[in-house]
Structures are given as C-alpha cells and as structure tokens.
Amino acid sequence: MQKEVKKSWALFIGIGVMMIAHGLQMQVMGIRSVLEDFSVFTTGIFMSGYYVGYFVGSRTTPNFVQKVGHIRVFAAFASLASLSALIAVVYVNPFMWTISRFITGISLVSCYVVTESWLNDRATNKNRGQLLSAYMMVIYFGLAIGMLLLNVSKPEDYEPFILVSILLSLALVPILLTKRPAPKFKKIDTISIKELYKISPLGSLSSFFTGIIHAAFFSLISVYATLAKFSLVETSILLFIATIAGVIGQGPIGYFSDTFDRRKVIVITTFGSCFLAFISILTSNDPIQNIYYMDEFAFRKIIFFIAVGLYSSLCLPLFSLNLAHTNDFVPKSKFVAAGGGLQFIFGVGAISGPILCSVFMEWFGLNGLFVFLIIAHAIIGGFGLYRMKVRETVENPDSTFTPIPATITPAGLELDPDTPATLDENPVNETAKP
C-alpha cells in the first residue's frame, strides 16, 4: 500500500491540503455567522449553497474533463475554490456567502472527480481497495486537521479566510508539477432514481435521508457549539472528535453488516443514532448559565462530547451501508451505476438538510438540531423495519461493505474491490500515470 500511495503522492497531497482548507472554511463560516448575528435559518440557506454547487458540479464536470483534461479542470476549480474564500471575507453578507458556498461546492466536486478518476486509472485489481482506503483516510483526516486550525485566529478576523485561500492555492502545486500526462477520462452511467427505488426501496430512501442528516450535522454543528457558548478550542475539539469517530466506526459496522442481515444493521445503527442524539439533548449546555465554572456542567459537557462522537461513529458509515445493501440486489456489473444513482439521491437530500434543520432550530431552539436528526433517523429505522417484513433477506456474495467517503463520485466508486474486474492485473502504462 505504501508503494501505491507513494506513486500517487501528487494526488494525495493535493486533495489532502484541499480538505484541510475545506474543513476550516466550512466551520469558520458557521461560527462567523453566529458572531455576525445571522439567523439560524439564514445560515442553513447559505450552507445549502455548497450542496447545490456540489450537485451541479457532479453533473457538469465530466464534460469539462473530457474537453480540456484533468489537470486544467483541477487547476481551474481549485483556483475558484480559493476565490470563494476571498469572496466570503470581503463581502460578509448572506447573499454573497451563498454564492461563496456554491462556488466551493462546484469546485470541490470537480476536484474529487479528477482525483478519483486519476486514482482509478492508476489502480489494478490487486491494489484499488488499498488506494480507496488511503483516499478515504486522506479525506477525513484532512477535514479533521482543518477543524483544529480554527484555533489559529479568531473567526471574526480575516486571517482564517486568507489561510483557506492560501491552502487551496497550495493544493494546485503538486498536480501542476507532475511530469506524467493525465489519463483519458471515462464517463460512467448511473441508474435512474425510479429504477433504483424499485431495486432497493430502503437503500434509496435511506440514502436520501442520510444526505439530509450528514449535511445538517456537519453544516450546523459549529453553529450549535457557538450558540452553546463553547470556546473556540472546545468547538474545534468537538468537530475533530466527530470527524475521526466517524472514520473509526466504519470498521466494526462494516464487519457486522457482512455477518448479519444488512437491514438489521441499518436499523440498529440508525436507532442507536437516535438514542445518542437524545443523550446529546439531555447533556447539552444551557448558554444562559455560566457553565465554564461549574463542575456539574463540565461533567455534562464531557458526556456531551462522548455522545456526539459515538453518534458520528454510527451516522457516518450509513452511506457505505446503503451502498452495500443496494448492491445486494443488483448484479456486479451494475455496482458502479447503482452507486452513482445513490450518490445522486444523497446529493438531493443534502441540499435540503441544512435548511430544514435550521427551521427546527428556529422552532425548538438550540437542541432543534438533535430533534431534527432524531426524526430523520427514525424515518430510516421505521422504513427499515417495514421492509424487513415485506422482503426476505438476500445474500449476494459479490456485495460486501466497503468504507467509502460520502463525497465519493462514480469515478471513485470503481476503486471498490467489489466492482467488476475490468482493470488489468498488471499496472497500466507508466506514462499515463501522475
């Protein structure tokens, strides 16, 4: 694995630095929105701008790559992402921040498409699972590091946004300095939503609500922490724990999903998330009280951090669970197409997640975040119980759980070892590798 990662150093360094910038930008804008007295609903709207851009970019970027190539697309959209950070610091208002988040979304998904298709070209049937694992680790650890960078400067200053712009510009350097030409791009078909729902109703519905849940949680958790009067250090630690715990949870959940009925694992996981979200409500901090000098509230805060971390460890693997469950009902030749369809459904849900959740936070106050998450998880769990009654368990030996980042594109799904073995066992021509 070290050998393959070393060969792909330019891609991993470039996307890793980009994720550090993304993690910092997303959370600093959430915190800054509170300091600027934006309403929670307004924050939900501009946070959704990112997912609108992501959705649009996932549809249009393949055409750009085919026309001008990988390197030009990566360079152009990394530059646009850098510009989006400068827009946010120069024009501090909800409208321009929505534009900024939209640009960030369309830019990052374009860079994902380039990176994943390039990694897929480098992969062989023996190493693509290793490359996918390394890619996922780079994505999530980059995000986690970016959240810790919140402590570099105060969110109300311009320095965090300048740092984001610098990091996004630096992400260009490894890709532009690579000596080897980029590979040819291959467009990948997807299965329609209607057909996908007929194949796997639970996988489709769960993917939609998983998009809602992930977008709401990671877009608004920093807003929650700021309104709860957490210090900047505490907020960054909470965000770091939530990100890393989600990665750690992939392993054991994947093992159980390959051992037992995958629908049972989805139901137990999502109802477990409901329970932990409820514990988060019970241990949440009252911003009216001076919690930082009262031992009882300090203890509650520790329990809250643990509950949120455990919640993330159950919540983040849901996308991979949905994908594995759907693949149980499709032939191996359609794994990538089904995954692309689920990603489409996930994206539609993600667009509405922050807006709907912000409405709940307006209605129910600070803990509206967790009330919303409980309802969304309960819908998945309830529908899962229903599907278990009307459809028998299906075991597909070709389908297994593979830890996959929720940001994966169809090009990246081909790195899954379960997908058809269309790649040569021997490495492809070295001249076509970055």
C-alpha positions in Angstrom: 0.0 0.0 0.0 2.9 2.4 0.8 4.2 1.8 -2.7 1.0 2.8 -4.4 0.5 5.8 -2.1 4.0 6.9 -2.9 3.4 6.7 -6.6 0.2 8.8 -6.2 1.8 11.4 -3.9 0.7 14.4 -6.0 -2.9 13.4 -5.9 -3.0 12.7 -2.2 -1.1 15.8 -1.1 -3.2 18.0 -3.4 -6.6 16.6 -2.2 -5.4 16.4 1.4 -4.4 20.1 1.5 -7.7 20.9 -0.1 -9.6 19.0 2.6 -7.7 20.9 5.3 -8.9 24.2 3.7 -12.5 22.8 3.3 -12.7 21.7 6.9 -11.6 25.1 8.1 -13.7 27.2 5.7 -17.0 25.3 6.4 -16.8 25.6 10.2 -15.3 29.1 10.4 -18.2 30.4 8.3 -20.7 28.6 10.6 -19.1 30.2 13.7 -18.8 33.6 12.0 -22.5 33.6 11.0 -23.4 33.5 14.7 -21.0 36.3 15.5 -22.5 38.4 12.7 -26.0 37.7 14.1 -27.2 35.9 11.1 -30.4 33.9 11.9 -30.0 30.1 12.0 -32.3 29.9 9.0 -30.1 32.2 7.0 -27.1 30.1 7.9 -28.9 27.0 6.8 -29.6 28.6 3.4 -26.1 29.6 2.7 -24.7 26.3 3.9 -27.0 24.6 1.5 -25.4 26.6 -1.3 -22.4 24.2 -1.0 -24.5 21.2 -1.7 -26.3 22.9 -4.7 -22.9 23.6 -6.2 -21.8 20.0 -5.4 -24.9 18.7 -7.2 -24.4 20.9 -10.2 -20.7 20.2 -10.4 -21.2 16.4 -10.3 -23.4 16.7 -13.4 -21.2 19.1 -15.4 -17.6 18.3 -14.5 -17.3 15.1 -16.6 -17.9 17.1 -19.7 -15.2 19.6 -18.8 -12.7 16.8 -18.1 -13.4 15.3 -21.5 -12.9 18.6 -23.3 -9.9 20.1 -21.6 -8.4 17.3 -19.4 -7.8 16.5 -15.8 -5.0 19.0 -14.9 -6.7 22.0 -16.4 -10.0 21.2 -14.6 -8.3 20.7 -11.3 -6.3 23.9 -11.6 -9.3 26.0 -12.7 -11.6 24.8 -9.9 -9.0 24.8 -7.2 -8.4 28.5 -8.1 -12.2 29.1 -8.0 -12.4 27.5 -4.6 -9.6 29.8 -3.4 -11.5 32.8 -4.8 -14.6 31.7 -2.9 -12.8 32.1 0.4 -11.8 35.7 -0.5 -15.4 36.5 -1.5 -16.6 35.4 1.9 -14.1 37.6 3.8 -14.6 40.7 1.6 -18.4 40.5 1.4 -19.8 39.5 4.8 -23.5 39.1 4.0 -25.8 36.0 3.5 -26.2 36.5 -0.3 -22.5 36.6 -1.1 -21.8 33.8 1.3 -24.4 31.7 -0.5 -22.5 32.4 -3.7 -19.3 31.6 -2.0 -20.5 28.2 -0.8 -22.0 27.4 -4.2 -18.6 28.1 -5.8 -16.9 26.0 -3.2 -19.3 23.1 -3.8 -18.9 23.1 -7.6 -15.1 23.5 -7.3 -14.5 20.7 -4.8 -16.7 18.1 -6.5 -14.8 18.9 -9.7 -11.5 18.2 -7.9 -13.0 15.0 -6.5 -13.9 13.8 -10.0 -10.4 14.5 -11.3 -8.7 12.8 -8.3 -10.8 9.7 -8.2 -10.8 9.1 -11.9 -7.0 9.5 -11.9 -6.6 7.1 -9.0 -8.9 4.7 -10.8 -6.6 4.8 -13.8 -3.6 4.0 -11.6 -5.3 1.2 -9.8 -5.0 -2.5 -10.6 -7.4 -5.2 -9.4 -5.0 -6.0 -6.6 -4.5 -2.5 -5.2 -7.6 -0.5 -5.8 -9.1 -1.4 -2.4 -5.9 -0.1 -0.8 -6.0 3.1 -2.8 -9.6 3.7 -1.8 -8.8 3.2 1.8 -5.9 5.6 1.6 -8.0 8.1 -0.2 -10.8 8.0 2.4 -8.2 8.5 5.2 -6.7 11.5 3.4 -10.2 13.0 3.0 -11.3 12.6 6.6 -8.0 13.4 8.4 -7.6 16.4 6.2 -11.1 17.6 7.3 -10.2 16.9 10.9 -6.9 18.9 10.8 -8.8 21.8 9.1 -11.2 21.9 12.0 -8.3 22.1 14.5 -7.0 25.1 12.6 -9.9 27.1 13.9 -7.6 28.0 16.8 -5.1 29.8 14.5 -7.0 33.0 14.7 -10.4 34.4 15.8 -13.3 33.7 13.3 -14.2 37.4 13.2 -10.8 38.2 11.7 -9.8 37.9 8.1 -6.8 35.6 8.7 -8.8 32.3 8.7 -10.2 33.0 5.3 -6.8 34.1 3.9 -5.4 30.8 5.2 -8.1 28.9 3.4 -7.3 30.7 0.2 -3.6 30.0 0.6 -4.2 26.3 1.3 -6.4 25.9 -1.7 -3.8 27.6 -3.9 -1.1 25.3 -2.5 -3.2 22.3 -3.4 -2.6 23.1 -7.0 1.2 22.8 -6.8 1.7 19.0 -6.6 -0.8 18.4 -9.5 0.8 21.1 -11.8 4.3 19.8 -11.1 3.6 16.2 -12.0 5.6 15.0 -15.0 3.3 12.4 -16.3 0.3 13.1 -18.5 -3.2 12.6 -17.2 -5.2 9.6 -18.2 -8.2 9.5 -20.6 -11.5 10.2 -18.9 -14.3 7.6 -19.0 -17.9 8.7 -18.3 -19.9 6.4 -16.1 -23.6 5.8 -16.4 -26.0 5.8 -13.5 -29.3 4.1 -12.7 -32.3 6.3 -12.6 -33.9 7.1 -9.3 -37.1 5.3 -10.2 -35.3 2.1 -11.2 -33.1 2.3 -8.2 -36.1 2.6 -5.9 -37.6 -0.5 -7.4 -34.3 -2.3 -6.9 -33.8 -1.2 -3.3 -36.5 1.0 -1.6 -34.6 1.0 1.7 -31.3 1.8 0.1 -32.8 4.7 -1.9 -34.8 6.2 1.0 -32.0 5.8 3.4 -29.6 7.5 1.1 -31.9 10.5 0.7 -32.2 10.9 4.5 -28.5 10.1 5.0 -27.8 13.1 2.8 -30.1 15.3 4.9 -28.5 14.1 8.1 -24.9 14.4 7.1 -25.4 17.9 5.5 -27.4 19.2 8.5 -25.0 17.8 11.2 -21.7 18.9 9.7 -23.0 22.2 8.4 -24.6 23.3 11.7 -22.7 21.6 14.5 -20.3 24.5 14.7 -23.3 26.9 14.8 -24.7 24.8 17.7 -21.4 24.9 19.6 -21.1 28.6 19.2 -24.6 29.3 20.3 -24.0 27.0 23.3 -21.1 29.3 24.3 -18.4 26.7 23.7 -14.9 28.2 23.5 -13.1 28.1 20.1 -10.8 25.3 21.4 -13.8 23.3 22.6 -15.6 23.7 19.3 -12.6 22.6 17.3 -12.1 19.5 19.6 -15.8 18.6 19.2 -15.6 18.9 15.4 -12.3 16.8 15.4 -13.9 14.1 17.5 -17.0 13.9 15.3 -14.9 13.5 12.2 -12.4 11.0 13.5 -15.1 8.9 15.3 -17.0 8.6 12.1 -13.9 7.0 10.4 -13.3 4.7 13.3 -16.9 3.5 13.2 -16.7 2.2 9.6 -14.7 -0.9 10.6 -16.9 -2.6 13.2 -20.1 -1.6 11.5 -18.8 -3.0 8.2 -18.0 -6.3 9.9 -21.4 -6.7 11.4 -23.1 -5.7 8.1 -21.2 -8.5 6.3 -22.1 -11.0 9.0 -25.8 -10.3 9.7 -28.8 -9.1 7.7 -27.6 -5.7 6.4 -31.1 -4.2 7.0 -30.8 -5.1 10.7 -27.5 -3.3 10.9 -29.0 -0.2 9.2 -32.0 -0.3 11.6 -29.9 -0.8 14.7 -27.3 1.8 13.6 -29.9 4.5 12.9 -31.9 3.8 16.1 -28.7 3.9 18.0 -28.0 7.3 16.4 -31.5 8.4 17.6 -30.6 7.4 21.2 -27.2 9.2 21.1 -28.8 12.3 19.7 -31.3 12.2 22.6 -28.4 11.8 25.1 -26.9 14.9 23.4 -30.0 16.8 24.2 -30.0 15.7 27.8 -26.4 16.7 28.3 -26.4 19.9 26.2 -25.2 23.1 27.8 -27.5 25.8 28.8 -25.9 29.0 27.3 -27.8 31.1 29.9 -25.8 29.6 32.8 -22.1 30.2 33.5 -21.2 26.6 32.6 -17.4 27.0 32.5 -17.1 27.4 36.3 -19.5 24.7 37.4 -18.2 21.2 37.8 -21.6 19.6 37.2 -21.9 21.3 33.8 -18.3 20.5 33.0 -19.1 16.8 33.5 -22.2 17.1 31.4 -20.1 18.7 28.7 -17.7 15.7 28.7 -20.7 13.3 28.3 -22.0 15.5 25.5 -18.7 15.3 23.6 -18.7 11.5 24.1 -22.3 11.2 22.9 -21.6 13.3 19.8 -18.5 11.3 19.0 -20.5 8.0 19.3 -23.3 9.5 17.3 -20.9 10.3 14.5 -19.4 6.8 14.6 -22.9 5.3 13.9 -24.0 8.1 11.5 -21.1 8.5 9.1 -21.0 4.8 7.9 -24.6 5.0 6.8 -23.8 5.9 3.2 -21.5 2.8 2.9 -24.2 0.7 4.5 -26.8 2.0 2.0 -24.5 1.2 -0.9 -23.7 -2.3 0.3 -27.4 -3.0 0.9 -28.3 -1.8 -2.6 -25.6 -3.9 -4.2 -27.1 -6.9 -2.6 -29.9 -6.6 -5.2 -28.0 -5.7 -8.3 -25.6 -7.7 -10.5 -21.9 -6.9 -10.1 -21.8 -5.3 -13.5 -24.2 -2.5 -12.2 -22.4 -1.8 -8.9 -20.9 1.5 -10.1 -24.1 2.6 -11.8 -26.1 1.9 -8.7 -23.6 3.7 -6.5 -23.8 6.7 -8.8 -27.6 6.7 -8.5 -27.4 6.6 -4.7 -24.9 9.5 -4.7 -27.4 11.5 -6.8 -30.1 10.8 -4.3 -27.8 11.6 -1.4 -27.0 14.9 -3.0 -30.6 15.9 -3.4 -31.2 15.2 0.3 -28.0 17.1 1.3 -29.3 20.3 -0.4 -32.3 20.4 1.8 -30.6 19.2 5.0 -29.2 22.5 6.4 -32.4 24.5 5.5 -34.8 22.0 7.1 -32.6 21.6 10.2 -32.3 25.4 10.6 -36.1 25.6 10.7 -36.2 23.1 13.6 -33.5 25.1 15.4 -35.7 28.2 15.0 -38.7 26.3 16.3 -37.2 24.3 19.1 -34.1 26.4 20.0 -30.6 25.1 20.2 -31.5 21.5 20.5 -33.6 21.6 17.4 -30.5 20.3 15.7 -30.8 17.0 17.5 -34.6 16.9 17.4 -34.3 17.1 13.6 -31.6 14.4 13.5 -33.8 12.1 15.7 -36.7 12.4 13.3 -34.7 11.8 10.2 -33.0 8.7 11.7 -36.4 7.4 13.0 -37.8 7.6 9.4 -34.9 5.4 8.2 -35.3 3.0 11.0 -39.1 2.7 10.7 -38.9 2.1 7.0 -36.2 -0.4 7.5 -38.4 -2.4 9.9 -41.2 -2.3 7.4 -39.0 -3.5 4.5 -37.8 -6.4 6.7 -41.4 -7.6 6.9 -42.2 -7.4 3.2 -39.0 -8.7 1.7 -36.8 -11.7 2.5 -33.1 -11.4 3.2 -31.0 -11.6 0.1 -27.3 -12.7 0.2 -25.1 -11.6 -2.7 -21.6 -13.0 -2.4 -20.3 -10.3 -4.7 -21.5 -7.5 -2.4 -19.6 -6.6 0.8 -19.3 -3.4 2.9 -16.5 -1.1 1.8 -15.7 2.1 3.8 -16.4 4.9 1.4 -16.5 8.7 1.9 -19.9 10.2 1.4 -18.3 12.6 -1.1 -17.3 9.8 -3.5 -18.2 10.2 -7.2 -19.0 7.4 -9.7 -15.3 7.6 -10.8 -14.2 6.8 -7.3 -16.7 4.0 -6.9 -14.7 2.0 -9.4 -12.0 1.8 -6.8 -14.3 -0.5 -4.7 -12.8 -4.1 -4.9 -16.4 -5.4 -5.3 -16.9 -3.7 -8.7 -16.3 -5.6 -11.9 -12.6 -6.5 -12.5 -12.2 -4.5 -15.7 -8.7 -3.4 -14.9 -5.6 -5.4 -15.9 -3.8 -7.2 -13.1 -0.6 -5.7 -14.4 -0.1 -1.9 -13.9 -1.1 0.2 -16.8 1.4 2.1 -18.9 3.5 4.1 -16.5 3.5 7.0 -18.9 -0.2 7.5 -18.2 0.2 7.8 -14.5 0.5 11.0 -12.5 
